Each structure stands twice: as structure tokens, then as C-alpha cells.
Amino acid sequence: MSTEVTGATEETAAKPPVEPLRLLAEDADDLSIMSAALQDAILRPVDIVWEPAARRVTLTLSRFCWECGGTRVMAAMQFGDVSAVKSRRLPRGPETALELLAMHFEEAEAPGGRVLMMFAGGGDLRIDVECLDAVLTDLSERWPARIAPTHLEDGSEQA
């Protein structure tokens, strides 16, 4: 009995499919892992949805898959127990591309604090939470990235 892989090369047939990323952050260490997975994610201001009555913020992003190399995937991140959201120097144009560089958690009165999301160009988003409760999940199939993000060694962005 022979098995045949139709339409696949040896290289793609040997690679197992990559499972969608699903992460939960409940402390600063968890959020740093989520931050690494989201480095160079792209979103627009309209992709940030603050629902005060539900006390949640949801973001839809095009995530660069560092773990897969050279692909992107649509992903969603949601924060619960949100008490306030503030932005500083973030463009407000609905179709403006925002590039997420990093996130970190500043503790306040336990278990609360602030999630700081830093974007290329110097803007940031602050999400005040009563306790850190964030989830990240991939939503789509991966597609080839047109350009791989690059960073200069001193941490500044390459043009």
C-alpha cells in the first residue's frame, strides 16, 4: 500500500501544521510573554474597542508570527476588569496603521494596575485594570508576510 501526498512538496509535507496561538495573562510575567508574541503586530484605531459597560477592551491585530517565521495571522486580544482607557499621541484616523512594539504591566494597589501598550512613533495606550485578565488568540489561517519587521540594535526602528 502506498501513500501519496498530493500537491505538497517534501518540505511542506514534513512540517506539522502550526496550532493557533492561545495565551492567558494573569500577571506581569504572563503579559511579557504575550508582548513578545505581539511584537510588530499591526492594527488601526478602529480595531480598539472599549466597552465601558462590559468593562472590557478588545483589539483585533495582524500579528507577525515570530514563532513561524515570515507569516502573519489575524488575532484578537481582550482585557477584562477594565476601569479606564487612555491614549497619548496615538493617531486617531480610523485607517491609520499602528505598530505595537511592546506591552508591560505596572502594578498598583494589588491586584490592579496598568497595562501600557507602546507603539512605533511614540504613542501609547494605557488600560487600567482592577486585576490583570487578558487573553490572546489567533483567529485566521496564516499568510505570507510581505515584509519581515526589522529592528536596529539600539532598539530604534529601521526606516
N, C-alpha and C positions, 0 to 999 in steps of 0.2 A: 504494500500500500504506500503510495507516495503522497506527500502533502505539498501543495504549491501555494505560494503567496502571490496573488495576482496584483499587479500594479505597484508593488513595493520593491525597493532596492534592498540589497543585503543590509545596508547600513540602517535603513528605517525599520526593517523587519526585526533587527536585533535589539532595537531600543524599545523598552516597555513604555506605554503611554504615561504621561505625567499626570498625576492626580491633581485636581483643583486645590488650590491653597485655601485652608480654613484655619484662622487663628483667633484666639481669645486673649484679651489683655485685661488683667485684673490688678497689675502692679507696674511699677516703673520698668522693671526688667522685661516683663512681657511686652510692654509698649515699645521698648528699644528693638526687640525682635521684629515687631510689626513695622516699625520705622524703617528697618533695613530692607524689608520686603517691598516697601513702598517708595524707596528712594528713586527719584526721577519719574514718579507717576505724574500723569498729566490730567488736569481736569479744568473745568470752566466755572466761573462764579455761579452759573445756574445749576451746576451739579452739586452744590452745597445746599441742603435743605434743613432748616431749623424749624422744628415743630414744638413751640413752647408748651402747648397744652399736653403733649405727649412726653415732654421733657427728653427729646432725642434730637440728634443731628445725624443726618445720613449724607454720605458723599459717594458719588459714582466716579470712578477713575479708570484711566487707561494705564495699567500697571506694566512697567518693564519687568520681565521675568528674569531676574539675575540668576536664578537657580536653573533656568532652562537655556539661557544664552541666546540672545538675538530674537526673542519673541515678545509680544505684548498680549495682554488679556484684559478684558473689562472686569472690574472688580467693584465691590461695594464695601464701605466701612461705615459702621454705625456706633455712635456713642449713646449710652443710656444715662439716666440720672443727671441730665444737664440742667444747670440753673441759669447759665448765661453764655452768650457767644459774642465775641468782639473781634473786629479785624483792624489791622493797621497797615496802611499803604498797600492794600490789595486792590488791583484794578476792579472796577465794578461793571465794565462792559460784559454783557451776558456771554459773548462768544470769545472773550479773551482767554488765551491759554495760560494756565497757571502750572508751574512745575514744582512739585513737592520735593524738598531736599531732605527734610528730617522732621521728626516729632520727638518731643520729650515731655515728661511729666514732672511738674513742680508740686510737691506735696504742700498742703495747707493743713488746716485742722483735720486730723485723721477721721475718716478715711478719704476725705475730699482733697481737691487740688485743682490744678490747671493743666490741660493738655495744650502744649504750644506746637503749632504746625508752622514750620518755616519754609518759605517759598523763594525760588530764584528771583532776584531783583529786589530782595529785602523786605517784602511784605510778609505778614504773619497772621495767623488765625488763632485766637485763644478760646478754648472751650472750658468753662468752669463746670466741674462735676462734683456731686456730693460723694461719689465713690467712683473709682475707675472701672468702667464696664464697657469695653469696646470689642467689636467683632469685625473681622475682615474675611471676605470670601470671594473667590473668583466666580464670575458669572457666565463666561463665554468660553468658546474654543480659542486657542492661541492662534496668532497670526504673525508672520514675519515682520519685525520692526524695520521701518525704512532707515532709521539711523540709530546706532547704539550711543547712549549717553557717554560723554567723556568728562573727566574732571582733571584739573591741574593738580599737581602735588601739593600746593599750598592751600588747597581747599576751594579756591575760586573757580568759577565756571569758565570753561573754554568757549570762546565765541564761534 
